[in-house]
Amino acid sequence: MAKPPEETLDDYAQAKLDALEAQALRRRLVETDRREGAIAYRDGRRLVSFCCNDYLNLSQNQTVKRAAVEATEKYGTGSGASRLVSGNHPLFRTLETRLAGWKQAEDCVVFGSGYMANMGIIPTLVREGDLILADELSHACLLSGSKLSGARVEIFRHNDMAHLESLLAEHRDAAEHCLILTDGIFSMDGDAAPVETMAEIAARHHAWLMTDDAHGIGVVGHEGRGSSFMGKTKAAVPLQMGTLSKAVGAYGGYLCASRAVCDLVRTRARTLIYSTGLPPGTAAAAIAALDVIRANPDYCRRPVEKARAFTRALNLPDPESPIVPLILGDAELTLAASALLEAEGYLVTGIRPPTVPAGTARLRFTFTAEHDDADISRLADLVRERIIPRKAAE
């Protein structure tokens, strides 16, 4: 029998793309020119963006931009090498000191991105023979770092502390070390993890709690300090990870922890050791943005206040963060709803599997400090009058 012709790489890729297209799951990059406030331009059209994570609009803040420009003119556009070779610019230590103080930690390590941070931190702290317990809705980079570590990974139901306790009772004694992972604010649902309760559970079981506060810093908690500060006192979270690319308006990731832990991470985290440091201008922008955040706690509350105005107009539960999901379920319906809003002048991206679980495709609305109240009101009207009825008809 003749051997069938070999499938080419292009044939393989095209077949995958065709299958995704048939399920309304293919993704495409769309050029988007972001400007001051919450304005974006696509194909020459001015849109009000309700899908950006720049919650405080600091990427467009004049003080922040000026800091980036001045540092770039003085130091150049790049770091030139890994931080452990010759790329550890003095601005990094300033940034780390600011973050550690803000998060009430002994020390801080800055990475090239949040994804790189989690891919480096988790395998540094746990390995084969250890146990990781992760919330089922944890960000993809937490789960990727967990797989890379070689530790046993158990998933607990979203924010279900009874399930977390039962998994600890079942598996903790067999593991030398145990790491509990969760988002502080969940990126697709906008709800908060019960961080204080998790910290208490972790302490009882001699486990280490790590929170990914990418969507918390700057917009939730006391003075915008993040999810560890949503209670009356700081939650006992030994590993506070987060990003500088959302409310901070710059780029990079960080871990705030004890001095010993940070020194270990500097010594062993592969994504720090084998990656070029952040550009000096980016570090300077993050420093300036943190100064703005610390000086303006009222401003930091505005994104959640704006989100609350939207949910109350739609009789939805009050939000815990600037993120408000409207779950439509079907991917095609979600894309159609996104297109409808874009035609009306609003940019709201449809989120589909595998970013969210199957059957939970959604519009993900994000609110920023500079959103105009009239735009929020009109957006709520459009959702109530033209999108929710379509969902109900499905």
C-alpha positions in Angstrom: 0.0 0.0 0.0 1.3 3.4 -0.9 2.2 5.6 2.0 -0.1 8.7 2.2 1.4 12.0 1.4 3.1 13.7 4.3 1.1 16.6 5.8 3.1 19.8 5.4 3.5 22.3 8.3 1.4 24.8 6.5 -1.4 22.2 5.9 -1.3 21.3 9.6 -1.5 25.0 10.6 -4.3 25.8 8.2 -6.4 22.9 9.3 -6.1 24.0 12.9 -7.1 27.6 11.9 -10.1 26.3 9.9 -11.3 24.3 12.9 -11.0 27.3 15.2 -12.8 29.5 12.7 -15.7 27.1 12.5 -16.1 27.4 16.3 -15.7 31.2 16.3 -12.5 30.7 18.4 -9.9 32.0 16.0 -8.0 35.0 17.2 -6.7 38.0 15.2 -4.6 40.9 16.1 -6.3 44.3 15.4 -4.2 47.4 15.3 -5.4 49.8 18.0 -4.0 53.2 18.7 -4.5 54.2 22.3 -4.6 57.8 23.4 -5.3 60.0 26.4 -8.1 59.0 28.8 -9.9 55.9 27.5 -9.8 56.7 23.8 -8.7 54.2 21.1 -8.6 54.4 17.4 -9.3 51.5 15.0 -9.4 51.8 11.3 -9.6 55.6 11.7 -12.6 55.4 14.0 -12.5 57.0 17.5 -13.8 54.5 20.1 -14.2 54.7 23.8 -12.3 51.7 25.2 -13.9 49.6 27.9 -11.5 46.6 27.5 -8.1 48.0 28.6 -6.3 47.2 31.9 -4.7 50.6 32.2 -7.2 51.2 35.1 -5.7 54.6 36.2 -4.8 55.7 32.7 -1.2 56.2 33.9 0.4 55.0 30.6 -0.8 58.4 29.3 0.0 60.4 32.4 2.3 63.3 31.5 4.4 62.9 34.6 4.9 59.2 33.9 5.7 59.7 30.3 8.2 62.5 31.1 10.0 60.2 33.5 10.2 57.5 30.8 11.5 60.0 28.2 14.1 61.5 30.5 15.4 58.1 31.6 15.6 57.0 28.0 17.6 60.1 26.9 20.0 59.7 29.9 20.5 55.9 29.9 19.4 54.6 26.5 16.7 52.3 25.3 17.8 49.0 26.7 19.5 47.3 29.6 22.0 45.5 27.5 22.2 42.2 29.4 20.7 40.0 32.1 20.4 41.7 35.4 23.0 39.3 36.8 25.6 40.2 34.1 25.6 43.9 33.4 22.0 44.9 33.1 21.0 45.6 36.7 20.4 49.3 36.3 20.3 51.4 39.5 16.7 52.3 38.7 15.7 48.7 39.4 16.7 48.9 43.0 14.7 52.2 43.4 11.7 50.5 41.8 12.0 47.4 44.0 12.4 49.5 47.2 9.2 51.5 46.3 7.2 48.3 45.7 8.5 46.6 48.9 7.5 49.6 51.0 4.1 49.8 49.3 3.4 46.1 49.9 4.8 46.2 53.4 7.4 43.5 52.5 11.1 43.2 53.3 12.2 43.1 49.7 11.2 42.9 46.1 12.4 41.4 42.8 11.4 42.9 39.4 11.0 40.7 36.3 10.6 41.3 32.6 6.8 40.6 32.7 4.2 39.0 35.0 4.2 35.8 33.0 8.0 35.6 33.3 7.7 36.2 37.0 5.4 33.3 37.6 7.3 31.0 35.3 10.5 31.8 37.4 9.2 32.1 40.9 7.1 28.9 41.2 9.8 26.4 40.0 12.3 28.2 42.3 10.3 27.5 45.4 8.8 24.0 44.7 9.8 20.9 42.8 9.1 17.2 42.5 7.9 15.9 45.9 6.2 19.1 46.7 2.5 20.1 46.4 0.8 23.0 44.6 -2.9 23.8 45.2 -4.3 26.3 42.7 -7.6 27.9 42.3 -9.3 26.6 39.1 -9.6 30.2 37.7 -5.9 31.1 38.4 -4.2 33.0 35.5 -2.6 30.8 32.9 0.9 31.8 34.0 0.4 30.5 37.5 -0.7 27.1 36.0 2.2 27.1 33.5 4.7 27.8 36.3 3.2 25.0 38.3 3.6 22.5 35.5 7.2 23.6 35.0 8.0 23.0 38.7 7.5 19.2 38.6 5.5 19.4 41.9 2.1 17.6 42.2 -0.6 20.0 41.2 -4.2 19.8 42.6 -6.9 22.3 41.5 -9.5 23.5 44.0 -12.9 24.9 43.0 -13.0 28.6 42.6 -12.8 30.4 45.9 -14.0 27.2 47.6 -12.2 27.2 50.9 -13.8 23.9 52.1 -12.5 22.2 49.0 -9.0 23.7 49.6 -9.1 22.4 53.1 -10.1 18.9 52.0 -7.3 18.8 49.4 -4.8 19.8 52.1 -6.1 17.1 54.5 -5.7 14.5 51.7 -2.4 15.5 50.2 -0.4 17.8 52.5 1.3 15.2 54.6 2.8 13.4 51.6 4.6 16.6 50.4 7.7 18.2 51.8 6.6 21.7 50.8 3.2 23.1 49.8 2.4 26.2 47.8 -1.1 27.7 47.5 -1.7 29.8 44.4 -4.5 32.2 43.5 -5.2 35.5 41.7 -5.9 38.3 44.1 -8.4 39.8 41.7 -9.5 37.3 39.0 -8.9 38.7 35.6 -11.9 37.4 33.8 -14.6 37.6 36.5 -13.3 40.5 38.5 -14.1 39.0 41.9 -11.6 38.9 44.8 -10.0 35.8 46.4 -10.7 35.4 50.1 -7.0 36.2 50.8 -7.3 36.6 54.6 -9.0 33.2 55.0 -6.5 31.6 52.6 -3.6 33.0 54.6 -5.1 31.5 57.8 -5.6 28.1 56.1 -2.0 28.2 54.7 -0.6 28.9 58.2 -2.5 26.0 59.8 -1.1 23.6 57.2 2.4 24.9 57.0 1.9 26.0 53.4 3.0 29.1 51.6 0.4 31.4 50.0 1.2 33.3 46.8 -1.2 35.8 45.3 -1.0 37.2 41.7 -2.2 40.8 42.2 -1.9 41.9 38.6 -5.4 43.3 38.7 -5.4 44.5 42.3 -2.5 46.8 42.7 -3.5 50.5 42.4 -7.2 49.9 42.4 -8.3 47.8 45.4 -7.4 47.6 49.1 -6.3 50.3 51.4 -4.9 53.2 49.4 -4.8 51.0 46.3 -2.2 48.6 47.8 -3.9 45.6 46.4 -5.8 42.4 47.4 -3.7 41.8 50.5 -5.0 45.0 52.0 -8.7 44.6 51.4 -9.4 43.8 55.1 -8.9 45.9 58.2 -5.2 44.8 58.4 -2.8 43.4 55.8 -3.3 39.7 55.1 -0.4 37.5 56.0 0.6 36.7 52.4 4.3 35.8 52.3 4.5 35.9 48.4 2.9 39.0 46.8 3.3 38.8 43.1 2.0 41.3 40.6 2.5 43.3 37.4 3.5 46.8 36.4 1.5 46.7 33.1 -2.0 47.4 34.3 -2.9 50.1 36.8 0.8 51.1 37.1 0.7 51.8 33.3 4.2 50.5 32.5 5.6 47.0 32.1 7.2 44.2 34.1 6.4 41.8 36.9 7.4 41.7 40.6 7.6 39.6 43.7 7.4 41.2 47.1 8.5 38.8 49.9 11.1 38.4 52.6 14.8 39.3 51.9 15.8 35.6 52.0 13.1 34.6 49.5 14.0 37.4 47.1 17.7 36.6 47.3 16.9 32.9 46.4 14.8 34.1 43.5 17.6 36.3 42.2 19.9 33.4 42.4 17.8 30.6 40.9 14.8 32.0 38.9 15.7 31.1 35.3 13.4 33.8 33.8 15.4 36.4 35.7 18.9 34.9 35.2 18.6 34.3 31.4 16.6 37.3 30.4 17.6 40.9 29.6 16.5 43.4 32.2 13.7 45.9 31.6 14.6 49.1 29.7 15.5 52.0 32.0 12.7 54.1 30.7 10.2 51.4 31.6 11.6 51.2 35.2 11.5 55.0 35.5 7.9 55.1 34.3 6.8 52.5 36.9 8.6 54.5 39.7 6.8 57.7 38.7 3.5 55.9 38.4 3.8 54.4 41.9 4.5 57.9 43.2 1.3 59.1 41.6 -0.7 56.2 43.0 0.6 56.8 46.6 -0.2 60.5 46.4 -3.8 60.1 45.1 -5.8 57.4 47.0 -9.1 59.0 46.0 -8.1 58.8 42.3 -7.3 55.1 42.8 -10.9 54.4 44.0 -12.4 55.8 40.8 -12.2 52.7 38.6 -14.3 50.6 41.0 -16.7 53.5 41.5 -17.1 53.7 37.7 -17.7 50.0 37.5 -20.3 50.3 40.2 -22.2 52.9 38.3 -22.4 50.6 35.4 -23.5 47.5 37.4 -26.2 49.5 39.2 -27.6 50.8 36.0 -28.0 47.1 34.9 -29.1 45.8 38.3 -26.0 43.6 38.5 -24.2 42.8 41.8 -21.7 45.5 43.0 -18.2 44.8 41.6 -15.2 44.1 43.7 -12.8 45.5 41.1 -12.9 47.5 37.9 -13.7 44.3 35.9 -17.3 43.5 35.1 -18.1 40.3 33.0 -21.3 39.8 31.1 -21.4 36.1 30.4 -23.2 35.4 27.1 -22.1 31.7 26.8 -22.0 31.3 23.0 -18.8 32.5 21.2 -20.6 33.7 18.1 -23.1 35.6 20.2 -20.3 37.2 22.1 -18.5 38.3 18.9 -21.7 39.7 17.5 -22.3 41.7 20.7 -18.8 43.1 20.6 -19.3 44.1 17.0 -22.6 45.8 17.9 -20.9 47.9 20.5 -18.0 48.8 18.3 -20.5 50.1 15.7 -21.9 52.3 18.4 -18.4 53.7 19.3 -17.4 51.4 22.1 -14.5 49.0 22.2 -15.4 45.9 24.3 -13.6 42.7 23.4 -15.3 39.4 23.4 -13.5 36.8 25.6 -13.8 33.2 24.4 -12.4 29.8 25.4 -9.8 28.7 26.2 -9.2 32.0 28.0 -12.4 31.3 29.9 -14.1 27.9 30.4 -16.2 26.4 27.7 -19.8 27.8 27.6 -18.8 31.0 29.4 -17.8 33.3 26.5 -18.4 36.9 27.6 -18.0 40.6 27.2 -15.4 41.8 29.7 -15.9 45.4 30.6 -13.1 47.2 32.3 -13.4 50.7 33.9 -10.8 53.3 34.3 -10.4 56.5 36.3 -10.9 58.7 33.2 -14.1 57.2 31.8 -16.8 59.8 31.2 -20.0 59.2 33.2 -22.1 59.9 30.1 -20.3 57.2 28.2 -20.9 54.7 31.0 -24.5 55.6 31.1 -25.0 55.2 27.3 -23.0 51.9 27.3 -25.3 50.5 30.0 -28.3 51.5 28.0 -27.0 49.7 24.9 -26.3 46.6 26.9 -29.7 46.6 28.6 -31.7 47.3 25.4 -29.7 45.5 22.7 -27.5 42.8 24.2 -29.3 41.4 27.2 -32.4 40.7 25.1 -30.3 38.8 22.6 -28.9 36.7 25.4 -32.4 36.0 26.7 -33.5 34.9 23.3 -30.8 32.2 22.9 
